[in-house]
Amino acid sequence: MLEFIYQSGWGAFTMLLLFQIPFLLVFLTVIYRKAYVDTSASTITDAKISKLRGGWLTLVIALFLVINIVGIQYIPAIYTAKAANSSVAAVDVAIEAQSWSYDMSVREFEVGKPVRFNAVSLDTVHGFAVYHPGGRVLFTMMLVPGVGESSLIYTFNEPGTYKVRCLEYCGAAHHEMSDEIIVTEASS
């Protein structure tokens, strides 16, 4: 369930609706009541309005904190740090991106083994985005020439063919800049 919320566009859209619909319902209820039920001047005191404001603000802050604390595990830097501190050695992959291709030292990995992607761009800004076979983006790195190596550790959980695409416009053949990664079942 959490993967759906934090790793897909539909999950983000669902969260947006979960935030907006309650506020919209309260807003419409207040408007309806003032327009049709009780059209007289409001008798609510400033103290009560301050309490209502404080309650709404507390609710929004609490929801913001809960969603961000739960979602922190999906930040690439966090799972990279966890994998780097793991006792399992990561498979190192050297990646060079240039118009309009990737040169990867390894393209086949096993489920459950961490993979350290070390990527550089040789000519212009490129992206290195890995897509799950189902189509969702697992992670992305921006590769800027002259800045040095971008590094990220990721552990694949499912076998399959994963697409790699450039998400930074890099020239006329940008749309053709793609590759594949094969993930196989772990050998015993």
Protein Blocks (a to p, Z undefined) as FASTA:
>chain_A
ZZmmmmcfklmmmmmmmmmmmmmmmmmmmmmmmmmmmmcccfbdfklmmmmmmmmmmmmm
mmmmmmmmmmmmmpmklmmmmmmmpmbdcddddddddddddddfbfcdcehiacdddddd
fkbccddddddfkopafbdcdddehkapcddddddfbgcddddddfbdebjklmmmccdd
ddddddZZ
